[in-house]
Amino acid sequence: MDIQHIIAHFEQLSEEEQTKEIYAHYGLALYFGQAAEQQVAHMLIFDKLFQVKPETGEQYTALFEEYAAATKPAGLLAIEAQMAYQLADADRDELQQVLMLREYLAGSYFKIHAALVLQPEGKRRLLSDFTAVQNRSRALHARLQQYQREYVERTGVEPELMQQTWATVVRDAQRVLAAQAGVA
């Protein structure tokens, strides 16, 4: 996303619309960061399924929940992804940074930068920060997809098995999310 185009559009908006635009870009930054995190979790689940080959539903569920919960530190996820998918050091570092940025945005960003919403220059900075995170997350997502394609080619996983496995991962993700929603 071109920040100059976004800023030009932003400056034509009313103050109220600008605030909405900032929060829309904040939401998109979180979304794309979360998408990259979930992609890594799914990649690692996929790798573990073909390495461990769980024999029972309990083994499968334990393996799935280890990564689906996304409770591992960003650095550990990045290293595991690098080992499983042969990520370049620069991509491993970018993955770690994007995961940490997403967590920072979700937990601390507005605690530190809340006053920026009240200043014209601050609003542009917020917009620029959120757009930068979106762009980094999207670019990383595309690179991770390429690594996953190369992994599939390298390991010789049949497309049908890949689809079956992915269907199982999706089904279990829905089950885990439904169970978490019921607890909350």
Summary of the structure (lengths in Angstrom):
residues: 184
radius of gyration: 19.0
end to end distance: 35.4
largest distance: 59.4
contacts: 528
relative contact order: 0.15
helix: 88%
strand: 0%
